[in-house]
Amino acid sequence: MPDTLTALSPLDGRYAGKVDALRPIFSEYGLIRARVKIEVEWLLALAAEPGIPELPPFTATAVARLQALADGFSVADAARVKEIERTTNHDVKAVEYLIKERLKDDDELGPALEFVHFACTSEDINNLSYALLLTEARQQVLLPKLDALIETLRTMAHQHAGLPMLARTHGQTASPTTVGKELANVVARLQRQGEVLAGLPMPGKINGAVGNYNAHVAAYPDIDWPAFSKHFVESLGLDWQPYTTQIEPHDGIAELCDVSRRIDTIAIDLCRDIWGYVSQGYFKQSLKDGEIGSSTMPHKVNPIDFENAEGNFGIASALFEHFAIKLPVSRWQRDLTDSTVLRALGTAFGHMLIGFDALQRGLGKLSANPERLAADLDGAWEVLAEAVQTVMRRHGLPNPYEQLKALTRGQGINQDSMREFIASLDLPAGDKQRLLAMTPGSYIGLAEKLAKDI
């Protein structure tokens, strides 16, 4: 690996250690490894088909050798593929030649080598390989990171379920909420997108040069090739795509990118809100020995983790948007514009991964500041106007909204003036007493229960 100081991408430079979980998946090695697996599985499937007498079933020894080639595929093996590619100038053909090279000395497998890549176009191998890579990234990296973030936020929501906080709709003082309820809102949003992400099928196809099984039928017209294809794709844990051109249309990848982008958007929304709450003093940040907030202002403890997370989620989101718009579009039956774009999938997931880690790190440094939250609430008695005018409506008092508007809008309202107004109202004693006892900090509706129920 080149020195991280000379890396072109921050994923291989400054952030190299933070994306190690994705390297075996989205690296060139990861893609080649997946291609070898598909080629080997295809050969094994053909050998198990009775309608292909020229390729008798393999013995257990031959099957084991093929599986070992796929399962034990190493970086050194991938380097050999790249060496072959320098001659072929074709990356998938280089994989085919590598397999033939490794098996040519085998008495049983040697005669079967022309069934490696049989009736396949490169896209048959590529689309299935990327589908496997995306499935692996989703299951092993993305969903665990998302689940961990959700659990962190759920714990915080429960911890601060009853801690009152002044809401600020349009940036203005508004009906109070609680810190926990605001975090619960994010938990609910992320959970919904997580369910979509986990449930998305990942399509795949293996049907030849233009999706019509032309070569398959030319060689073996009596085999039910669509059924064979369906069984093979589903054996890989993928969703069979029966209608394609030369390429699998990438709608499934677009769907995955769209939901990933929505997750990024929700995370950015959270980062910006927490950034604002830190600015307001609602949260304090723990200090780290030796850490510097500003090169010139010694007092600063900047919300850098939330800023870093926001930036990385933004990069990932922009890439995911491009993938979702570009990949499903291909001129006529095939063009190669998707080939170079697909290679950048790991970049988007890399920035998303960095965003998750930075956000978790930032959340771990936070502690609520009840004194600051209470002081903000105590300076906003006007927010009780909603409660008072709503009770007035219930009991048919005249012009309740207009009366409260005249009292509160642009006026300096405090505890005394609000209670004086309530005392003057012709309300039942119980309701009047309840309103008189109410404070901005107690006017939180069901926020505490909602936060605890998430």
C-alpha positions in Angstrom: 0.0 0.0 0.0 1.4 3.5 -0.8 2.3 5.8 2.0 -0.9 7.3 3.4 0.7 10.8 3.2 0.8 10.5 -0.6 -2.6 8.9 -1.0 -4.9 10.7 -3.5 -8.1 9.8 -1.6 -8.6 10.5 2.1 -10.0 7.0 2.4 -6.6 5.6 1.7 -4.8 8.5 3.5 -6.0 10.3 6.5 -9.0 7.9 7.2 -7.3 4.7 6.0 -7.6 2.9 9.3 -11.3 3.8 9.6 -12.4 1.9 6.5 -10.5 -1.4 6.9 -13.8 -3.3 7.2 -14.6 -2.4 3.6 -11.3 -3.2 2.0 -11.9 -6.9 1.6 -15.3 -6.1 0.0 -14.9 -3.1 -2.4 -11.2 -3.3 -3.2 -9.9 -4.6 -6.6 -9.0 -7.8 -4.7 -12.6 -8.0 -3.4 -14.1 -7.7 -6.8 -11.8 -10.2 -8.4 -12.4 -12.6 -5.5 -16.2 -12.3 -6.1 -15.7 -12.9 -9.8 -13.8 -16.1 -9.2 -16.5 -17.3 -6.9 -19.2 -16.8 -9.5 -17.1 -18.5 -12.2 -16.5 -21.5 -10.0 -20.1 -21.8 -8.9 -21.3 -21.5 -12.5 -18.9 -24.4 -13.5 -20.2 -26.5 -10.6 -23.8 -25.8 -11.6 -23.2 -26.8 -15.2 -21.5 -30.0 -14.1 -24.6 -30.9 -12.0 -26.9 -30.5 -15.0 -27.8 -33.9 -16.6 -28.5 -32.2 -20.0 -24.8 -31.5 -20.5 -23.3 -34.9 -21.2 -19.9 -33.4 -22.2 -19.5 -32.2 -18.6 -20.1 -35.2 -16.3 -20.6 -34.6 -12.6 -17.5 -33.8 -10.7 -16.1 -36.1 -8.0 -16.0 -34.8 -4.4 -12.2 -34.3 -4.8 -12.8 -32.0 -7.9 -15.5 -30.1 -6.2 -13.3 -29.6 -3.1 -10.5 -28.3 -5.3 -12.8 -25.8 -7.1 -14.2 -24.6 -3.8 -10.8 -24.2 -2.3 -9.8 -22.0 -5.3 -12.7 -19.7 -4.6 -12.7 -19.8 -0.8 -8.9 -19.5 -0.4 -8.5 -16.8 -3.0 -5.7 -14.5 -1.9 -4.3 -11.1 -2.7 -1.4 -12.9 -4.4 -3.9 -14.7 -6.6 -5.5 -11.4 -7.5 -2.1 -10.0 -8.4 -1.7 -12.9 -10.9 -5.1 -12.0 -12.4 -3.9 -8.4 -12.9 -0.7 -9.7 -14.5 -2.8 -11.7 -17.0 -5.0 -8.6 -17.6 -2.0 -6.7 -18.8 -2.0 -9.0 -21.8 -5.7 -9.5 -22.2 -6.7 -5.9 -21.5 -9.9 -7.5 -20.2 -10.5 -7.9 -16.5 -13.1 -10.7 -16.6 -11.3 -12.7 -19.2 -8.2 -12.5 -17.0 -10.2 -14.3 -14.3 -11.2 -17.0 -16.7 -7.6 -17.5 -17.7 -6.5 -17.6 -14.1 -8.9 -20.4 -13.3 -7.9 -22.4 -16.3 -4.2 -21.9 -15.4 -4.8 -23.2 -11.9 -6.8 -26.3 -13.0 -5.0 -27.3 -16.3 -2.9 -29.9 -14.5 -5.9 -31.7 -12.9 -6.8 -34.9 -14.6 -10.5 -34.5 -14.0 -10.9 -30.7 -14.2 -8.5 -30.1 -17.1 -10.8 -31.6 -19.8 -13.7 -29.4 -18.4 -11.9 -26.1 -18.7 -13.8 -24.9 -21.8 -16.9 -24.9 -19.6 -15.4 -22.1 -17.5 -17.3 -19.0 -18.4 -19.5 -21.1 -20.6 -22.1 -19.0 -22.6 -21.4 -16.1 -20.3 -20.9 -12.4 -21.1 -18.7 -10.5 -18.7 -21.8 -8.7 -17.3 -23.2 -12.1 -16.2 -20.2 -12.4 -13.9 -19.9 -8.7 -13.0 -23.5 -8.1 -11.9 -23.5 -11.1 -9.7 -20.2 -10.2 -8.2 -21.3 -6.7 -7.3 -24.6 -8.1 -5.9 -22.5 -10.3 -3.6 -20.3 -7.4 -2.6 -23.2 -5.1 -1.8 -24.9 -7.8 0.1 -21.8 -8.5 2.2 -21.3 -4.7 2.8 -24.9 -4.3 3.8 -25.0 -7.3 6.2 -21.5 -7.1 7.7 -20.8 -3.4 7.9 -23.7 -1.0 7.1 -26.5 -2.6 9.1 -24.4 -3.3 12.2 -23.2 0.4 12.1 -26.7 1.6 11.7 -28.1 -0.7 14.4 -25.3 0.5 16.8 -26.2 4.2 16.2 -29.9 3.5 16.7 -29.1 1.8 20.1 -26.9 4.7 21.2 -29.7 7.1 20.4 -32.4 4.9 22.0 -30.3 4.7 25.2 -30.0 8.5 25.2 -33.7 8.9 24.5 -34.6 6.8 27.5 -32.0 8.5 29.7 -33.3 12.0 28.9 -37.0 11.1 28.3 -38.3 13.5 30.9 -35.7 16.3 30.5 -37.6 19.4 29.3 -36.3 21.4 26.4 -37.6 24.5 24.7 -38.5 23.7 21.1 -37.7 26.2 18.4 -39.9 25.9 15.4 -38.7 28.4 12.7 -35.9 29.3 15.1 -38.5 30.8 17.5 -39.6 29.7 21.0 -42.2 27.0 20.6 -44.1 24.4 22.7 -41.6 22.5 24.9 -40.5 19.0 24.2 -37.9 16.8 25.9 -34.3 16.0 24.9 -35.2 12.3 24.9 -38.3 12.8 22.6 -36.2 14.7 20.1 -33.7 11.8 20.0 -36.6 9.3 19.8 -37.7 11.0 16.6 -34.4 10.2 15.0 -34.5 6.6 16.3 -37.9 6.1 14.6 -36.7 7.6 11.3 -33.5 5.5 11.2 -35.4 2.3 12.2 -37.8 2.7 9.3 -35.0 3.2 6.8 -33.1 0.3 8.4 -36.0 -2.0 7.8 -36.1 -0.9 4.2 -32.4 -1.4 3.8 -32.5 -4.9 5.3 -35.4 -6.0 3.3 -34.3 -4.8 -0.2 -33.8 -7.7 -2.6 -30.5 -7.7 -4.5 -31.2 -8.7 -8.1 -28.9 -10.7 -10.3 -29.0 -12.2 -13.8 -27.0 -14.8 -15.9 -28.6 -14.9 -19.4 -26.0 -14.1 -21.9 -24.9 -11.3 -24.3 -28.3 -9.6 -24.7 -30.4 -11.4 -22.1 -32.0 -14.0 -24.4 -29.9 -17.1 -23.7 -28.8 -17.1 -27.4 -25.5 -19.0 -26.9 -27.1 -21.3 -24.3 -29.8 -22.4 -26.6 -27.4 -22.8 -29.6 -25.4 -25.3 -27.6 -28.1 -27.1 -25.6 -31.5 -26.3 -26.9 -33.3 -28.8 -24.7 -32.3 -27.3 -21.4 -34.8 -25.0 -19.6 -32.2 -22.2 -19.4 -34.5 -19.6 -17.6 -35.2 -22.2 -14.9 -31.5 -23.1 -14.7 -30.6 -19.4 -14.4 -33.2 -18.7 -11.8 -32.0 -21.6 -9.6 -28.4 -20.5 -10.0 -29.0 -16.9 -9.1 -31.2 -17.8 -6.1 -28.5 -20.3 -4.9 -26.3 -17.3 -4.4 -28.9 -15.7 -2.1 -29.9 -13.2 -4.8 -33.2 -12.2 -6.4 -33.4 -13.5 -10.0 -33.9 -10.8 -12.7 -35.6 -12.5 -15.7 -35.7 -9.6 -18.1 -32.5 -7.7 -19.0 -30.4 -6.4 -21.9 -26.7 -7.4 -21.7 -26.6 -5.8 -18.3 -28.7 -6.3 -15.2 -30.5 -2.9 -15.1 -29.1 -1.9 -11.7 -32.4 -0.9 -10.4 -31.7 -2.9 -7.2 -28.4 -1.0 -6.7 -30.2 2.3 -7.2 -32.7 1.3 -4.5 -29.9 0.5 -2.2 -28.2 3.8 -2.9 -31.5 5.7 -2.4 -32.1 4.2 1.0 -28.5 4.7 2.0 -28.8 8.4 0.9 -32.0 8.7 3.1 -30.0 7.4 6.0 -27.3 9.9 5.3 -29.8 12.7 5.2 -31.3 11.8 8.5 -27.9 11.6 10.0 -27.0 15.0 8.7 -30.2 16.4 10.2 -29.2 15.0 13.5 -25.6 16.3 13.3 -26.9 19.8 12.5 -29.4 19.7 15.4 -26.9 18.5 17.9 -24.4 21.1 16.7 -27.1 23.7 17.4 -27.9 22.3 20.8 -24.2 22.4 21.7 -24.0 26.0 20.6 -27.1 26.8 22.8 -25.4 25.1 25.7 -28.0 22.3 26.0 -25.2 19.8 25.8 -21.7 19.9 27.2 -18.8 18.1 25.6 -16.2 16.1 27.5 -12.7 17.2 27.2 -9.8 15.0 25.8 -6.3 15.6 27.2 -4.1 17.4 24.8 -6.9 18.1 22.3 -7.1 21.7 20.9 -10.3 23.3 19.8 -8.8 26.4 18.2 -5.3 27.3 17.2 -5.9 30.8 18.6 -8.8 30.7 21.0 -7.9 28.4 24.0 -11.4 28.3 25.5 -13.0 26.5 22.6 -14.3 22.9 22.6 -15.6 22.6 19.0 -18.3 20.0 18.0 -15.8 18.6 15.5 -17.1 15.1 15.5 -20.6 16.2 14.3 -19.0 18.5 11.7 -16.8 15.6 10.5 -19.8 13.3 10.4 -21.9 15.8 8.5 -19.2 16.3 5.9 -18.7 12.6 5.2 -22.4 11.8 5.1 -22.7 14.6 2.6 -20.0 13.2 0.3 -21.6 9.7 0.6 -25.0 11.1 -0.2 -23.8 13.0 -3.3 -22.2 9.8 -4.6 -25.2 7.6 -3.8 -27.4 10.1 -5.7 -25.2 9.9 -8.7 -25.2 6.1 -8.6 -29.0 6.0 -8.3 -29.5 8.3 -11.3 -26.7 7.0 -13.6 -26.5 3.3 -13.1 -30.1 2.4 -14.4 -29.4 4.2 -17.6 -27.5 2.3 -20.4 -27.5 3.1 -24.1 -29.4 0.4 -26.1 -28.3 -3.1 -25.0 -25.0 -2.1 -23.4 -22.5 0.7 -22.8 -19.6 0.7 -20.4 -20.3 3.9 -18.5 -21.5 1.8 -15.5 -18.2 -0.1 -15.3 -16.1 2.8 -14.0 -19.0 4.1 -11.8 -19.6 0.8 -10.1 -15.9 0.8 -9.0 -16.7 3.9 -6.9 -19.4 2.2 -4.8 -16.8 1.5 -2.0 -16.0 5.2 -1.9 -19.6 6.1 -0.9 -19.8 3.4 1.7 -16.4 4.4 3.0 -17.5 8.0 3.7 -20.7 6.7 5.2 -18.7 4.5 7.5 -16.5 7.4 8.6 -19.7 9.4 9.2 -21.1 6.7 11.5 -18.0 6.5 13.5 -17.6 10.2 13.9 -21.2 10.6 14.9 -20.9 7.8 17.5 -17.8 9.4 18.9 -19.5 12.8 19.2 -22.5 11.4 20.9 -20.2 9.6 23.4 -18.8 13.0 24.4 -22.1 14.6 25.2 -23.7 15.3 28.6 -26.9 17.2 29.0 -26.9 20.6 30.8 -30.2 20.7 32.8 -29.4 24.1 34.2 -29.1 25.7 30.8 -32.2 23.9 29.5 -34.2 25.1 32.5 -33.0 28.7 32.2 -34.1 28.8 28.5 -37.5 27.5 29.5 -37.9 29.9 32.3 -37.4 32.8 29.9 -40.1 31.6 27.5 -43.4 31.8 29.4 -45.1 32.9 26.2 -45.1 29.2 25.1 -48.0 28.5 27.5 -50.2 30.6 25.3 -51.0 27.6 23.2 -52.2 25.7 26.3 -54.3 28.6 27.6 -56.0 29.4 24.4 -56.8 25.7 23.8 -58.5 25.4 27.2 -60.4 28.6 26.5 -61.6 27.1 23.2 -62.9 24.0 25.1 -65.0 26.2 27.4 -66.3 28.6 24.7 -64.6 31.7 25.8 -64.6 34.5 23.2 -61.7 35.0 20.8 -59.2 32.9 22.7 -56.6 32.9 20.0 -56.8 36.6 19.4 -56.7 37.4 23.1 -53.5 35.4 23.6 -52.0 36.8 20.4 -52.6 40.3 21.8 -51.0 39.3 25.1 -47.9 37.5 23.8 -47.0 38.6 20.3 -44.0 40.9 20.5 -44.6 41.3 24.2 -42.3 40.5 27.1 -44.3 37.8 28.9 -43.1 36.4 32.3 -44.5 34.2 34.9 -46.5 36.9 36.7 -48.2 38.4 33.6 -49.1 34.9 32.3 -50.6 33.9 35.6 -52.4 37.2 35.9 -54.1 36.6 32.6 -55.1 33.1 33.5 -56.5 34.3 36.8 -58.8 36.7 35.0 -60.4 34.0 32.8 -63.9 32.7 33.4 -62.8 29.0 33.6 -63.9 26.1 35.8 -61.8 26.1 39.0 -60.0 22.8 38.2 -58.9 23.8 34.8 -57.9 27.3 36.0 -55.8 25.8 38.8 -54.1 23.3 36.4 -53.1 26.2 34.1 -51.9 28.3 37.0 -49.7 25.4 38.1 -48.3 24.9 34.7 -44.7 26.0 33.8 -42.8 25.9 30.5 -40.8 23.0 31.9 -43.9 21.0 32.8 -45.8 21.7 29.5 -44.4 18.7 27.6 -47.5 16.7 26.7 -46.7 13.0 26.2 -43.1 13.7 25.3 -41.6 11.6 28.2 -43.8 8.6 27.5 -43.1 8.8 23.7 -39.4 8.9 24.4 -39.6 5.9 26.7 -41.7 3.9 24.4 -39.3 4.0 21.4 
